[in-house]
Amino acid sequence: MADELAPYFLGPYGENNDFFEKTLLELVRDHVFWRRNFHPEDTPPISTREQHTADFLDGTAKMRQELHLLTAQLKRSVPFFHPRYLGHMVSDLLMPGLIAQLVTTLYNPNNIVEESAPVTVQLELEVGRQLARMLGYSLDVKQRPCALGHLTSGGTVANDEGLWLARATKLYPLAVRDARLDLRLSTDDWELLNWSTAQILELAEQVEALPGGVAAVKATRVETVGLGRFCAKHPLVAELAVLAPGTAHYSWQKAMKLLGLGAEQLVEVPTAQARIDVPSLQALLERRAAEQKPVLAVIGVYGTTEFGTLDPLHEIVALRGKPLEFWLHVDAAWGGYLPSLFRDASGALLPRESVAAGFKHFPSERVHQSTAALAQADSVTVDPHKLGFVPFGAGAFLARDRRVFDLVQQEASYVFGASASPEDRYRKPGRFSLEGSRPGAAAAACYVNHRVLPLDAAHFGRLMARSVRACEALYDRLPSLTAELAPQVRVCVPFEPDCNLVCLAFNPKGNRSLAAANAFTREVFADMTVRGDLPVQLRDFYGSNTTVTLAHLGAAELKRLGSELELDLEHPDADGLFMLRHTLMNPWLLSPVNADEANYIEAYCHYIVDLVKALSSPGRGHAAPAGR
Ligand SMILES: *Cc1c(COP(=O)(O)O)cnc(C)c1O
């Protein structure tokens, strides 16, 4: 049976080198041809004669030398491309996007405006539509909401942008009232702080329709007067909080600091099994409502960085307006491409049974419903440089209703003139995105990938399916792994995986101390981590790790983990549980390794068994096992 993904990667062995080299060379030559035909009548400033002078040759020699030194050093890089790499959220790159990125860089378009990127700004807007469609957002420009998305340098900035837009929206009605326009708004700040996004965007349209309305409101908005003055006028705003689970990425702390909202106002929502505990969230919202403390946004995570778990977004959506309204931002930096598994070619959501074909456990009902609920989020972060398999420097921000961008346009929409259609307004990413200059090459990479492998179950979804199946294979290996290691250690998967990330914790048999268990797992990890002084070939596998803070766990979870690992977690001697973390992205994880090993997951399990046994052997001291 042909491997449908085989053509699309350079491959662990560089198997597709012929295509890669040939196409790259062809496209580099094509670029040079384009240069030559711009104004061929001009005299070339670098003459052929010049190219034969000693000084010139010195220059080329220097370049070659430095480039060789660079690439020699780069051999100490992490071998992300190989199925022996199970660590962070990165893998081999999709070759169409990789070539697109390398080649587009030769043209160096800047996606700040079309004027400097006539081609790639269009591609970026199309990438926004491709991603929006995958999330289930509507793209019908004649209806509301109509989605809009653009690329960022990564998930961190996309999250910043989400919070920036949430604040611009949330505080807008107060600014409108301060502007004293004839719109008869309530004098009650609390009421105005609890409008829905849709209501606020309708209000913004009314303001735009009033002569001088936009300018008047601009003068009273938080973005103009600053948070200090705005809070002085509206004391309730000082209590503005963002609710996020303890599993949320640390970029949320940064975003709170950056926007001057304060890290302390990032209120932690309790989790159960590394997913938002909805009753706790509800209780938190009710308490804040009773105390008249406004909620700016709730952050749902679709694919936590540490455990790959998905928050029950459908249940969070259901809490909106009961009683508090909040902006819902979904941080799908990790899981953002998984919805491709759930969509058919027309963009319709597939029923759970058809998604489930070919999997053992995936997707749970909760995962399916959570995926369906993405379409209800106000904004979503997706990282193409993670599960999109493009080079680093590509995040994406998507808004369900593109009108929110009007609230942060550097130049108000009226500047575009009466004749400017909304389509024109939204064609200038530099005007409303947080970042300025951005590489058109990243847009080209995403675009070409999404054209070669459209974001539906039959195409891109197959790549995601492979990743999920590798995770199921490792997860299903747990009982036999536990049995094999029973004489030495206790093994546990702290949180049942939702998609393609799974963690493992160990505790040496007979040990009750958390600190000692952590020290043991750290030794295991030390054998699979990058060391600057060690050639990468000396490692069998590369992994990553994480520590779950006990304070983030509920009593029931502590009890379960304690009993599975036979650890004393009631009187712990450490703050957290250290564990191995496996991100299973590589498309060849279930390919045969050699005559002895059926696949890389099996080989990894054998490796872990050998390693743990070696580390557990009596009288071993603290040296690494021989041969490693
Ligand atoms: C990776 C990640 C981020 C940060 O994205 P960068 O691209 O590293 O800036 C944010 N949130 C989640 C859930 C992530 O996995």
The ligand as an SDF file (V2000), in Angstrom:
LIG
                    3D

 15 15  0  0  0  0  0  0  0  0999 V2000
    3.4490   26.9150   21.8860 C   0  0  0  0  0  0  0  0  0  0  0  0
    2.2980   27.4860   22.5850 C   0  0  0  0  0  0  0  0  0  0  0  0
    2.1830   28.8670   22.7680 C   0  0  0  0  0  0  0  0  0  0  0  0
    3.2730   29.8360   22.3770 C   0  0  0  0  0  0  0  0  0  0  0  0
    3.4920   29.8360   21.0270 O   0  0  0  0  0  0  0  0  0  0  0  0
    4.8910   30.3180   20.4110 P   0  0  0  0  0  0  0  0  0  0  0  0
    4.6760   30.0360   18.9790 O   0  0  0  0  0  0  0  0  0  0  0  0
    5.9470   29.4960   21.0600 O   0  0  0  0  0  0  0  0  0  0  0  0
    5.0210   31.7630   20.7120 O   0  0  0  0  0  0  0  0  0  0  0  0
    1.0370   29.3420   23.3560 C   0  0  0  0  0  0  0  0  0  0  0  0
    0.0690   28.5140   23.7620 N   0  0  0  0  0  0  0  0  0  0  0  0
    0.1480   27.1740   23.6100 C   0  0  0  0  0  0  0  0  0  0  0  0
   -0.9810   26.3170   24.0740 C   0  0  0  0  0  0  0  0  0  0  0  0
    1.2760   26.6140   23.0180 C   0  0  0  0  0  0  0  0  0  0  0  0
    1.3540   25.2940   22.8750 O   0  0  0  0  0  0  0  0  0  0  0  0
  1  2  1  0
  2  3  1  0
  2 14  2  0
  3  4  1  0
  3 10  2  0
  4  5  1  0
  5  6  1  0
  6  7  2  0
  6  8  1  0
  6  9  1  0
 10 11  1  0
 11 12  2  0
 12 13  1  0
 12 14  1  0
 14 15  1  0
M  END
$$$$
